[in-house]
């Protein structure tokens, strides 16, 4: 994979906007910290929210934090997937401006004036729609002989747009006093069919590529996975715990069998690679543990507070994000993509964040009063992104070399 180089005389501000991943990654870190801090204060009743705090948390994570990171990555790499010219700054900066303005309005509206939050969501949706349109244009014009992976990336984005519309319509109805059960459909589509499926498509392409492992995947591998993700999303939306668990177990087994068949070098490789291997296996592991927690919840008549969802979202998606984000940040600043001691510690710290959040779900489901685990997991999340920003923020902003 060849990286774009930038002349050393470029001013820091110009450098910051010279490649799409830089502003999107840096502001993704910023919103990850602010979004979690606001949610933590709202969830504990310290900060009075004018909209539902859980809806705020779901929307901010799906369409602000993780979408920032993945669009930063895809605006850089999608043209290469399709063998097309890179996106010009004018295009991705328009998307970036819509995202930042929309995020500010959404956060402000959630606290002070709910209709303002809707305006912010519409701005973010406009940015997402513009990005998807750009991806579609590149897909059509690209000369790559095999564009199956870009097709599935576009499919994930189409499902993301559908989830986004559901969030906007549902929250608008809530604000004006007309309530209907939209949250399950919106979260299920936004998480499982947009973010997780999107991450899965990127991971199944890039992890073997980075590992220098040639993998001949079954022709129906991605469509079969999408079908199972769709069944899981449906069961999740309907709150049908047994069906959710059964589909999760089938999906976990299917994916685990395929991943093992790839014969990845796992830990017999540099840290920048084995963290991606670890992340990949978090997907079937999180699905399996989520299925167990769903069955336990049905049997015990309790709730484990989306334990499986958080295991997959944080264990799989966030670990992939840290691994890819670190690699792209270094590679596109003319540095060797590697994980030094700090980066390796950051990867292991990510696993602590995942386990702490899972422990909170277990404690709540078992009726154990350990509410402090919520504070701890949220605080660790904030520390994680502050540390990532402290280490790689100067590189993203001005191209500073990592010593």
Helices and strands as residue ranges (DSSP letters): H 12-16, H 20-43, H 53-59, I 60-66, H 67-82, H 89-111, H 114-141, H 148-175, H 183-188, I 189-196, H 197-210, H 221-237, H 241-261, H 271-300, H 307-310, I 311-318, H 319-331, H 341-365, H 372-398
